[in-house]
Amino acid sequence: GKQDDLKRAAAEAAYEYVNDGEYLGVGTGSTVNHFIDVLAERKPYIPGCVSSSKASTERLRTAGFDVIDLNSAGELGVYIDGADETNEHLELIKGGGGALTREKIIASASRTFICMVDGSKQVDLLGRFPLPVEVIEMGRSSVARALVKLGGEPELRNGFVSDNGNPILDVYNLEIMNPIELEDTINAIPGVVTVGLFARRPADVLIVAAEGGVQTHKR
Ligand code: DER
C-alpha cells in the first residue's frame, strides 16, 4: 500500500549511508524490514551486523548477513532504525516494536544514528503516541504510580515480554514539552529499565518519506 511504498522509499534513502566494510547497527520494525530487503538486494560488504531484536536478527541472517554481539563489535559506525514519533529536533519516541532497550544501547554505541520514518510520524509535540517504558516486573505497579504522578496513563502491554524478559508499560496522555527533562525524570524512577524517549541521544539524520518525496533532515 501507500504507506508501505513510503517506508520502502525511506529505506532506500537510508541505504546511501551504509559504509562498506563497517559493522552496521540495525533496529526493528516494518521500515527496518524494508531496509533489510534493500540490503539483501544491494549486497554490500558488511563484516557484521548488530541487531536490536530476535526478529531483525532472523531477517538479517536469512538475507545472508552475519549478526554479531555488540560486545564483539565495539564502537559502531552507522545505526539504522525507525521511530514511532519525531519532533523538529529529531527527538524521538521509540519502542512501538518493543525493542527500545537494545535500540537505545546500540544507538548510544553508534557514531551516526539514521532514523527512517514516513510522514505520519512527524509531530510538533511528542506524546500522542503512547510512550513505551520497559520495567522490571516486581516494580511494575510502583513505576506505574510514579508515571501517573507525572500526568501519564500507563497501560500494561498485554501478553508482551521484551527480549530481555521484561514487561512494557505504554503511557498515554503525556504532552511532552521538554523531552530531555522527561527522559531524565522517567529514567530515574527505580524499576525503569528504559524509556522510549530518544532525546538525550536523538537521531543524527532523519529521513522522511512523504507524498511529495523523500526529505532528509540533519541535526
Ligand atoms: O520500536 C521501534 O522503535 C521501531 O523503530 C518502530 O517503532 C518503528 O516501527 P515501524 O517502522 O514499523 O513504523
Boltz pocket constraint, residues with backbone or C-beta under 6 A from the ligand:
constraints:
  - pocket:
      binder: B
      contacts: [[A, 27], [A, 28], [A, 29], [A, 30], [A, 31], [A, 32], [A, 81], [A, 82], [A, 83], [A, 84], [A, 93], [A, 94], [A, 95], [A, 96], [A, 97], [A, 98], [A, 99], [A, 100], [A, 103], [A, 116]]
      max_distance: 6.0
